[in-house]
């Protein structure tokens, strides 16, 4: 009987060895192979030859760090952010942007290789749609607040640690967001507002959340506090608006618990409006403090237009908007569909979807609380069957029951909007039993990071258009 071993890896912790980087992993790290074992190396790029020190050994892979860069990628560049290597918020600033787009397409390819047996050389996986100016695009920042050497700081925790990195200017955030955070930090310091400290759970202000309406110019500030009592809150809110007149809404969110979640359940208005407005093409949205909204409006328009192109609506189709949220995608498609039916398990989202439909004058849309796997069979029994299903699921992908329901109802076309290549590949494997994948269009929603979104058009076999 063979002796059981804890690890199949021949590499030992602390060992140094040469490595050629083959591609980027899904988290933006370099991937190489040493003695047939997978090694992940943050900061390494495809084509580079490096000397690596093994830092952590897992059962199926090792993690290493660069000791020496022997051969440098021609696409390697100097990160413009001064805290890039400490922050961890971005993963690809050291890679030229055009090559980021190439590697993001490859991340989609890798996911398909890992989870499916598709013939990828026959699959139409298109070049990634990028941005002309891939900086200062984020419309929302969530910076933790702390104190360092008596000074109020705000930023993000360093990767895999609880060390707060002060970020006076984040170059993927909208410039107004950076300015507002610095103003709020100064106001908190000027008014001696107690800053929350995890150790001992002392202080009040935990997080500064800033949202910028890039088209409207309106700004909202949310102070997340550990308790409801915030000394001189009215004066603080007025002072923020005085120093930054574009701030039209100052809110307080109370989050007494210690968790990874930013917001607590209670939000109160300190001054100004409850919401700010933002516009995408012809649609105007009201955004409350906790409302979900895409973080990159410019690329969101491209993503939704690609979704519309993939549905190929002629005005006659019945369309289902599954996981519809507040109805954003479905309403974007409404002018090309005969009827839209959307559903979501979040009741508040459905109420907002109904309000948005009324606001935008969309009369051919109905919204229901619940899941697609509940409503589609019900509608099928009533004689209503969709021609097109659009789905934009969370990172965990589609529910198994939803996929089996789609395979039973058999809409002629399905459009899958994905924010996670791995769960997309897993779900496409299931859907491919009855659907042909016409193409996959990657879209870069978050330049300088390893994230990649995509739009996939699927057509029912025997109904290829």
Backbone torsions as a table, in degrees:
resi	resn	phi	psi	omega
1	UNK	NA	131.5	-178.4
2	UNK	-75.5	143.8	179.5
3	UNK	-74.5	133.2	178.9
4	UNK	-71.8	138.8	176.3
5	UNK	-118.3	149.9	-178.7
6	UNK	-72.5	-28.4	-176.6
7	UNK	-138.2	145.9	176.7
8	UNK	-91.0	3.1	-173.0
9	UNK	-94.5	133.5	-179.5
10	UNK	-82.6	-12.1	-178.5
11	UNK	-75.5	142.0	178.2
12	UNK	-110.3	147.9	178.9
13	UNK	-60.4	132.8	-178.7
14	UNK	90.8	-12.2	-179.6
15	UNK	-68.4	139.9	175.2
16	UNK	-109.2	139.6	-176.8
17	UNK	-158.6	155.9	177.8
18	UNK	-77.7	148.8	-177.5
19	UNK	-149.3	136.5	172.1
20	UNK	-102.8	127.3	-176.7
21	UNK	-85.0	125.1	-175.1
22	UNK	-92.8	-38.1	-176.8
23	UNK	-163.7	177.3	175.9
24	UNK	-93.9	141.4	174.5
25	UNK	-82.3	174.4	-174.9
26	UNK	-65.9	-19.2	177.3
27	UNK	-101.7	11.5	175.5
28	UNK	88.8	3.0	179.7
29	UNK	-85.8	154.6	175.0
30	UNK	-71.3	145.0	-179.7
31	UNK	-121.7	125.9	176.4
32	UNK	-136.6	177.1	-177.9
33	UNK	-131.4	127.4	176.7
34	UNK	-125.5	119.0	-175.6
35	UNK	52.3	44.4	177.4
36	UNK	67.5	11.7	178.7
37	UNK	-104.2	142.1	179.7
38	UNK	-76.4	133.0	177.6
39	UNK	-128.5	125.0	177.4
40	UNK	-99.1	130.4	-176.4
41	UNK	-131.2	101.4	177.1
42	UNK	-57.6	137.6	177.4
43	UNK	87.8	-12.1	179.0
44	UNK	-88.6	148.5	-175.3
45	UNK	-119.7	152.9	178.4
46	UNK	-53.8	136.1	-179.8
47	UNK	90.6	-11.3	-178.5
48	UNK	-82.2	147.3	173.1
49	UNK	-110.4	121.6	-173.4
50	UNK	-131.6	159.9	166.4
51	UNK	-102.9	127.0	-171.8
52	UNK	-117.2	144.5	171.5
53	UNK	-108.0	124.8	179.6
54	UNK	-69.7	121.7	-176.9
55	UNK	-104.2	-30.6	-177.5
56	UNK	-149.1	135.2	-177.7
57	UNK	-115.4	121.1	175.6
58	UNK	-108.7	-179.6	-175.7
59	UNK	-67.7	-35.6	-175.3
60	UNK	-117.7	-0.9	-179.0
61	UNK	-159.8	168.4	175.1
62	UNK	-124.6	154.5	174.2
63	UNK	-115.6	133.9	-177.9
64	UNK	-133.5	172.6	174.5
65	UNK	-128.3	153.1	-178.3
66	UNK	-71.4	125.9	173.1
67	UNK	-97.1	-39.6	-179.4
68	UNK	-148.6	137.4	177.1
69	UNK	-100.5	102.9	-175.9
70	UNK	-81.3	-42.5	179.3
71	UNK	-132.5	120.9	-173.8
72	UNK	-93.3	141.7	175.4
73	UNK	-66.3	139.9	175.4
74	UNK	-65.7	-13.4	-179.1
75	UNK	-96.6	-1.2	179.0
76	UNK	-70.1	137.3	-179.6
77	UNK	-137.1	165.7	179.9
78	UNK	-83.7	121.5	179.4
79	UNK	-61.3	128.6	-179.4
80	UNK	-73.9	-17.2	-178.3
81	UNK	-81.4	126.9	-177.4
82	UNK	-68.5	-19.9	-179.5
83	UNK	-114.0	20.6	-175.3
84	UNK	-53.8	-45.8	-174.6
85	UNK	-78.4	-15.7	176.9
86	UNK	-94.3	-32.7	-169.4
87	UNK	-72.8	-55.9	-178.5
88	UNK	86.2	-3.9	179.1
89	UNK	-68.1	-35.7	174.4
90	UNK	-109.7	152.9	179.3
91	UNK	-119.9	-13.3	-169.5
92	UNK	-127.1	21.0	179.0
93	UNK	-64.4	-20.7	-179.8
94	UNK	-85.4	6.1	178.7
95	UNK	-118.6	127.8	-179.7
96	UNK	-53.0	141.6	-169.3
97	UNK	-61.1	-42.2	-179.6
98	UNK	-59.3	-35.2	179.0
99	UNK	-77.0	-27.8	172.7
100	UNK	-55.5	-42.6	-178.6
101	UNK	-64.6	-38.4	177.8
102	UNK	-64.1	-46.0	-177.1
103	UNK	-69.4	-31.4	178.6
104	UNK	-67.5	-37.7	173.8
105	UNK	-61.1	-39.5	-179.4
106	UNK	-67.2	-31.4	176.5
107	UNK	-62.4	-39.0	175.6
108	UNK	-64.3	-44.5	179.0
109	UNK	-59.7	-45.6	179.4
110	UNK	-57.1	-43.2	-179.5
111	UNK	-61.4	-40.9	178.8
112	UNK	-67.6	-38.4	177.3
113	UNK	-62.8	-39.8	-174.0
114	UNK	-75.6	-35.7	-170.8
115	UNK	-108.8	-9.2	-176.6
116	UNK	-134.5	174.1	173.9
117	UNK	-118.5	29.8	179.3
118	UNK	-64.5	150.2	171.9
119	UNK	-82.5	92.4	-170.1
120	UNK	-66.7	-24.0	179.0
121	UNK	-70.2	-15.7	177.4
122	UNK	-103.8	-3.1	-177.5
123	UNK	-90.3	134.6	-178.7
124	UNK	-85.3	90.1	175.7
125	UNK	-105.2	110.5	-167.5
126	UNK	-84.8	162.3	177.0
127	UNK	-60.3	145.1	-178.0
128	UNK	-66.2	133.2	176.1
129	UNK	-81.2	118.0	-177.4
130	UNK	-108.1	-169.0	179.2
131	UNK	-108.0	148.1	175.7
132	UNK	-69.7	-38.9	178.5
133	UNK	-125.9	92.0	-171.1
134	UNK	-84.5	41.3	178.8
135	UNK	-136.3	159.6	175.0
136	UNK	53.9	39.0	-174.4
137	UNK	-99.8	-20.6	-174.5
138	UNK	-74.0	132.2	-178.0
139	UNK	-96.0	3.0	-178.4
140	UNK	-144.6	133.7	175.3
141	UNK	-123.5	145.4	176.7
142	UNK	-130.5	91.6	-174.5
143	UNK	-105.0	128.1	175.3
144	UNK	-72.0	149.0	-178.1
145	UNK	-109.2	142.4	178.2
146	UNK	-152.1	-176.4	177.4
147	UNK	-127.9	131.0	177.8
148	UNK	-133.7	119.8	-178.6
149	UNK	51.9	42.0	176.5
150	UNK	80.1	1.9	-176.8
151	UNK	-110.1	138.3	177.0
152	UNK	-73.8	125.7	178.1
153	UNK	-122.6	161.6	177.6
154	UNK	-148.3	138.1	-179.7
155	UNK	176.3	-145.0	-177.5
156	UNK	-121.8	156.3	176.1
157	UNK	-76.4	139.9	176.4
158	UNK	-60.2	150.3	-175.8
159	UNK	-55.3	129.4	177.8
160	UNK	57.4	33.3	178.4
161	UNK	-150.6	175.6	176.2
162	UNK	-113.5	27.6	177.5
163	UNK	-90.4	120.2	-177.8
164	UNK	-82.0	123.8	178.7
165	UNK	-97.1	119.5	178.3
166	UNK	-70.4	128.9	-178.0
167	UNK	-127.0	88.2	179.7
168	UNK	-64.1	-32.7	177.0
169	UNK	-142.1	112.7	175.9
170	UNK	-95.1	121.1	-170.7
171	UNK	-83.7	2.9	168.4
172	UNK	-104.2	-5.4	175.5
173	UNK	-87.6	151.7	174.2
174	UNK	-60.4	138.7	-177.7
175	UNK	-53.3	-35.8	179.2
176	UNK	-64.0	-37.0	179.2
177	UNK	-63.1	-43.1	177.5
178	UNK	-60.5	-44.0	-177.9
179	UNK	-64.3	-43.0	-178.6
180	UNK	-64.1	-43.5	179.7
181	UNK	-58.2	-43.4	179.6
182	UNK	-66.0	-37.2	176.5
183	UNK	-64.1	-46.3	-178.0
184	UNK	-64.4	-40.8	176.5
185	UNK	-56.5	-44.6	-178.0
186	UNK	-67.2	-39.5	178.4
187	UNK	-63.2	-44.2	178.2
188	UNK	-60.4	-38.9	178.6
189	UNK	-69.5	-44.4	-177.6
190	UNK	-62.2	-34.2	-177.5
191	UNK	-98.2	9.3	177.2
192	UNK	51.9	41.6	179.0
193	UNK	-72.4	128.6	-179.0
194	UNK	-64.3	124.2	179.4
195	UNK	-88.7	135.9	-176.5
196	UNK	-67.0	138.0	175.9
197	UNK	-123.3	122.8	-178.0
198	UNK	-58.5	-42.4	178.7
199	UNK	-72.8	115.7	-177.9
200	UNK	88.1	-11.1	179.0
201	UNK	49.6	51.7	179.3
202	UNK	-107.2	160.2	177.9
203	UNK	91.2	-177.4	-171.6
204	UNK	-125.3	-60.1	-171.6
205	UNK	-79.9	124.4	-176.6
206	UNK	-102.8	-43.7	-170.4
207	UNK	-144.2	144.4	170.8
208	UNK	-108.9	116.7	177.3
209	UNK	-108.0	126.6	-178.9
210	UNK	-124.4	131.1	175.2
211	UNK	-125.5	131.5	-177.7
212	UNK	-111.9	126.4	169.5
213	UNK	-80.6	99.8	-171.6
214	UNK	-64.0	-35.9	177.6
215	UNK	-83.8	-38.8	-176.8
216	UNK	-81.3	-26.9	-176.7
217	UNK	83.6	-2.6	-179.6
218	UNK	-79.8	147.9	-179.4
219	UNK	-129.9	139.7	175.0
220	UNK	-119.4	137.0	175.6
221	UNK	-116.3	131.9	174.7
222	UNK	-120.9	122.1	173.9
223	UNK	-94.8	114.3	177.9
224	UNK	-89.6	123.0	-173.8
225	UNK	-122.1	155.1	-179.2
226	UNK	-79.4	-17.3	178.8
227	UNK	-146.3	163.1	-176.3
228	UNK	-71.8	-32.1	-178.4
229	UNK	-71.4	116.2	176.7
230	UNK	-127.9	104.6	-175.7
231	UNK	-56.3	134.0	175.4
232	UNK	56.1	37.5	-174.9
233	UNK	-59.5	-38.3	-179.3
234	UNK	-65.1	-41.7	-179.6
235	UNK	-67.2	-41.1	179.3
236	UNK	-61.7	-46.6	-179.5
237	UNK	-61.8	-43.1	179.5
238	UNK	-64.7	-38.0	-179.4
239	UNK	-67.2	-37.9	176.7
240	UNK	-60.1	-46.6	179.5
241	UNK	-65.5	-36.5	-179.8
242	UNK	-63.7	-42.1	-177.9
243	UNK	-80.8	-21.5	-179.5
244	UNK	-139.6	84.9	-173.5
245	UNK	-59.4	-21.7	179.4
246	UNK	-69.1	-15.2	178.0
247	UNK	-74.4	110.2	-177.5
248	UNK	-104.8	-3.8	-178.4
249	UNK	-147.7	124.2	173.4
250	UNK	-122.9	121.2	-175.7
251	UNK	-121.8	159.8	173.2
252	UNK	-123.7	129.4	175.2
253	UNK	-113.7	131.3	-177.1
254	UNK	-99.6	120.8	-177.8
255	UNK	-135.5	83.6	-175.1
256	UNK	-74.2	-21.0	-175.2
257	UNK	-79.7	155.4	175.4
258	UNK	-96.6	107.8	-178.4
259	UNK	-156.4	174.2	178.9
260	UNK	-79.0	-12.1	178.3
261	UNK	-73.1	140.8	-179.2
262	UNK	-76.3	-47.0	-171.6
263	UNK	-99.8	148.8	166.6
264	UNK	-94.4	-173.7	-173.6
265	UNK	-83.9	-23.9	-174.4
266	UNK	-103.3	128.1	177.4
267	UNK	-128.7	132.6	179.2
268	UNK	-127.4	150.7	-179.8
269	UNK	-86.5	131.2	176.2
270	UNK	-95.1	-43.8	176.1
271	UNK	-162.8	156.3	178.3
272	UNK	81.1	-155.2	-174.9
273	UNK	-84.5	160.2	175.3
274	UNK	-75.2	-28.8	-174.1
275	UNK	-133.2	162.7	167.6
276	UNK	-118.8	163.2	-179.2
277	UNK	-106.8	146.8	172.7
278	UNK	-139.7	150.8	-176.1
279	UNK	-122.6	135.0	170.3
280	UNK	-122.8	112.7	-176.2
281	UNK	53.0	-119.8	-176.6
282	UNK	-91.7	2.4	-174.3
283	UNK	-105.2	132.6	176.8
284	UNK	-111.6	131.5	-176.7
285	UNK	-119.1	142.0	172.8
286	UNK	-95.7	126.2	-174.6
287	UNK	-115.4	115.6	175.0
288	UNK	-86.2	175.4	-173.2
289	UNK	-56.8	-41.2	-174.5
290	UNK	-102.8	4.1	-177.1
291	UNK	-69.1	139.1	174.7
292	UNK	-77.3	137.6	173.1
293	UNK	-153.3	144.7	-178.4
294	UNK	-57.0	141.2	-173.0
295	UNK	-83.9	-14.2	-178.6
296	UNK	-127.9	87.0	-174.6
297	UNK	-57.8	-38.5	-178.3
298	UNK	-61.4	-46.3	180.0
299	UNK	-76.3	-25.4	176.5
300	UNK	-61.3	-41.3	177.2
301	UNK	-60.0	-42.1	178.3
302	UNK	-65.0	-42.8	-179.8
303	UNK	-61.7	-46.0	-178.4
304	UNK	-70.1	-35.6	177.0
305	UNK	-67.5	-35.8	175.3
306	UNK	-66.1	-36.6	176.4
307	UNK	-63.6	-43.0	178.9
308	UNK	-63.4	-41.7	178.5
309	UNK	-62.4	-40.9	-177.4
310	UNK	-69.0	-30.0	179.0
311	UNK	-72.0	-27.3	178.7
312	UNK	51.9	46.6	-177.4
313	UNK	-71.8	144.9	-179.2
314	UNK	-116.4	-1.7	-176.7
315	UNK	101.3	-7.2	-177.3
316	UNK	-107.0	-12.0	-170.2
317	UNK	-82.3	145.3	168.9
318	UNK	-92.4	126.7	-171.9
319	UNK	-122.8	138.3	173.2
320	UNK	-108.8	128.9	175.7
321	UNK	-105.2	92.1	-177.8
322	UNK	-80.7	151.2	-174.8
323	UNK	51.8	49.1	-164.5
324	UNK	-73.7	-19.9	-177.3
325	UNK	60.8	-129.3	179.7
326	UNK	-89.1	12.8	173.9
327	UNK	87.4	12.4	-172.0
328	UNK	-55.7	-52.6	-176.2
329	UNK	-69.2	-46.1	-178.5
330	UNK	-58.7	-42.3	179.6
331	UNK	-67.5	-29.7	176.3
332	UNK	-64.6	-29.1	-176.7
333	UNK	-96.8	-6.0	-167.0
334	UNK	-58.0	-35.1	-176.2
335	UNK	-70.2	-11.4	179.9
336	UNK	-105.7	-2.0	-176.1
337	UNK	-112.6	151.2	175.0
338	UNK	-73.7	-38.5	179.6
339	UNK	-154.2	143.7	176.8
340	UNK	-122.5	134.4	172.8
341	UNK	-125.9	124.7	-178.5
342	UNK	-121.4	155.1	178.4
343	UNK	-147.7	151.7	177.0
344	UNK	-159.4	152.3	-178.8
345	UNK	-79.9	-14.8	-179.4
346	UNK	-89.1	110.4	-175.5
347	UNK	-60.8	-40.4	-179.5
348	UNK	-61.7	-37.7	178.3
349	UNK	-63.5	-40.9	178.8
350	UNK	-65.1	-40.2	176.9
351	UNK	-61.8	-41.6	177.4
352	UNK	-65.6	-37.6	178.9
353	UNK	-61.5	-42.3	178.7
354	UNK	-64.0	-42.4	178.8
355	UNK	-63.9	-43.0	-179.7
356	UNK	-63.8	-40.9	179.0
357	UNK	-60.7	-43.9	179.2
358	UNK	-65.5	-42.6	-179.1
359	UNK	-61.2	-40.0	-177.2
360	UNK	-89.5	3.8	178.0
361	UNK	71.4	26.8	178.7
362	UNK	-90.9	111.3	-174.8
363	UNK	-101.9	-5.9	-175.9
364	UNK	-102.7	24.4	-178.2
365	UNK	-124.4	136.3	171.6
366	UNK	-126.7	148.9	-176.2
367	UNK	-130.7	137.9	-176.9
368	UNK	-128.5	144.4	173.2
369	UNK	-81.0	129.6	-179.1
370	UNK	138.5	-172.4	-177.7
371	UNK	-103.9	159.8	177.0
372	UNK	-63.7	-34.8	-179.3
373	UNK	-69.3	-17.8	173.7
374	UNK	-84.7	-45.3	-171.6
375	UNK	-82.9	-36.7	-176.8
376	UNK	-59.9	-47.6	176.8
377	UNK	-61.9	-36.5	179.1
378	UNK	-62.0	-47.1	179.9
379	UNK	-67.6	-34.0	178.1
380	UNK	-61.9	-41.6	178.3
381	UNK	-63.4	-32.2	178.9
382	UNK	-79.8	-3.3	178.8
383	UNK	92.6	10.2	179.7
384	UNK	-106.6	121.5	-178.9
385	UNK	-131.4	132.6	-178.5
386	UNK	-74.8	146.8	172.0
387	UNK	-85.1	-32.3	-176.6
388	UNK	-133.9	136.0	171.4
389	UNK	-119.2	127.7	174.7
390	UNK	-111.2	132.7	-180.0
391	UNK	-133.0	134.4	177.0
392	UNK	-131.8	78.2	-172.2
393	UNK	-79.1	170.3	173.3
394	UNK	-68.8	-179.8	-176.5
395	UNK	-60.4	-23.8	179.6
396	UNK	-74.5	-6.5	178.0
397	UNK	83.9	-167.7	-176.6
398	UNK	-82.9	148.4	174.3
399	UNK	-67.9	143.0	-179.5
400	UNK	-57.8	-39.5	-179.8
401	UNK	-65.5	-35.2	177.4
402	UNK	-64.3	-46.1	-179.7
403	UNK	-61.4	-43.3	179.8
404	UNK	-66.6	-32.6	177.2
405	UNK	-66.7	-43.2	177.2
406	UNK	-59.7	-42.7	-179.6
407	UNK	-66.6	-24.5	177.6
408	UNK	-83.8	-43.7	-177.9
409	UNK	-73.9	-33.1	175.0
410	UNK	57.5	60.0	170.6
411	UNK	-62.5	150.0	-177.0
412	UNK	-64.0	-34.3	-176.9
413	UNK	-133.9	141.7	172.5
414	UNK	-130.5	135.4	177.3
415	UNK	-119.3	120.7	-174.5
416	UNK	-110.3	112.1	176.1
417	UNK	-95.9	119.6	-171.7
418	UNK	-121.8	144.7	172.5
419	UNK	-113.5	8.2	-178.4
420	UNK	-146.4	106.2	-177.5
421	UNK	-57.5	-33.0	-178.0
422	UNK	-66.8	-48.5	-179.9
423	UNK	-73.4	-28.7	173.2
424	UNK	-60.1	-49.4	-179.0
425	UNK	-60.1	-43.1	179.2
426	UNK	-59.7	-43.8	-177.8
427	UNK	-73.6	-35.7	177.8
428	UNK	-64.0	-33.9	177.1
429	UNK	-58.6	-41.8	179.1
430	UNK	-68.8	-47.6	-175.9
431	UNK	-67.9	-25.3	-175.9
432	UNK	-66.6	-10.2	176.6
433	UNK	-65.7	-27.5	-179.5
434	UNK	-129.7	-4.1	-177.2
435	UNK	-124.2	145.2	173.1
436	UNK	-96.8	131.9	177.1
437	UNK	-83.6	110.6	-178.2
438	UNK	-76.4	-44.5	176.7
439	UNK	-166.7	161.7	172.7
440	UNK	-124.5	125.7	179.8
441	UNK	-112.6	100.2	175.1
442	UNK	-67.4	144.3	178.7
443	UNK	-132.7	130.7	-179.4
444	UNK	-88.8	97.4	178.8
445	UNK	-85.0	-23.3	-175.2
446	UNK	-132.9	76.4	176.5
447	UNK	-54.1	148.3	-179.8
448	UNK	78.2	-2.8	175.1
449	UNK	-115.6	172.9	-179.5
450	UNK	-87.7	-1.8	-178.4
451	UNK	-70.6	142.7	175.0
452	UNK	-143.9	133.9	176.1
453	UNK	-106.7	169.0	-177.6
454	UNK	-158.1	159.0	174.2
455	UNK	-121.9	122.9	-179.6
456	UNK	-116.0	129.5	176.3
457	UNK	-101.5	124.3	177.4
458	UNK	-119.8	140.7	-179.4
459	UNK	-124.9	134.4	179.9
460	UNK	-58.6	130.9	-179.6
461	UNK	-60.5	132.4	-175.8
462	UNK	93.5	-10.6	177.4
463	UNK	-121.1	23.2	-176.3
464	UNK	-58.9	129.2	-175.7
465	UNK	-100.3	NA	NA
